[in-house]
Every structure is written in structure tokens, then in C-alpha cells.
Amino acid sequence: MADLSTSTDTTFSYSSQPAHPLRPVFISVLAAKVLVAAFLLTTVSMAPPVAAESSYAALN
């Protein structure tokens, strides 16, 4: 059986690859999406409740 610890041709080095140039833009867009989602959820949760009966009574 072959000793796998001595073979060096299958060794991968991920640290040698440069970072993608648009990575900061991607992270900024994701952060902006999270902030907008949090803002929208906050505004919806702070809205006053609306009773369905009052809105349907105006149609009669």
C-alpha cells in the first residue's frame, strides 16, 4: 500500500491565491442588504395596527 504522507503532488495551497478584487464590494452590498432589511422590519413592526372592520365599513 502506498504511503500518502510522502506524496507532495496532491498538496493544495489555498493561501497562495489572491483575493478577488470585487470582494469588498460584495461584502458592502451584503451589509447594505442586511441594514435595509432590518430598517424595513423595524418600520413594519412600529406601524400601528389596523382593524379590518373599519376598512370594510367604508365600502358599505
N, C-alpha and C positions, 0 to 999 in steps of 0.2 A: 504494500500500500504506500502511496506517495505521501511524503511529509509536506503538508500545506503551509507550515510556518516558514519554510525556506523559499517558497516561490515569491518573487517580487514583481512578476508581470501582471498580477491581478490586484495590485495595491492601488487604491484610488485616493487621490488627494483633492478634497473639495476646497481647501483653503487657498489653492493657487488660482482659482477662478476669480476674476474681478467682479465687483458688484455691478448690477445692471444700472445704467445711467439714469433711468427713469424711476428708480426705486423711491427716492424722496417724494416725487410727485405722486406715486401710488399710495404711499403712506399718508400724505397730506389729504388726498381725496378720500381715503377711508376714514380718516379722523373727521373730515368735514361732514361726511355722511352720518357718522355717529352723533355729531353735535346737532345736525339738523333733525335727526330722528328724535333725539332727546328733547329738543325745543318743541317739536310738534306734539310729542306725547305730553309734555308739560302743559301746553296751551289747551289741549283737548281735555285733560284732566281738571283744569281750572275753570272750564266753561260751566255756566250754570245749567242745572238740569231743566229739561223742557218736558212738560206734561203733554202727553199725546191727546188728551181730551180737549185741551184748549185750542190746539191747532186744528182739530177736526170740527170743532164747534163753529168756526168761522165759515166753513163751507156750507152749512145748512141754511 
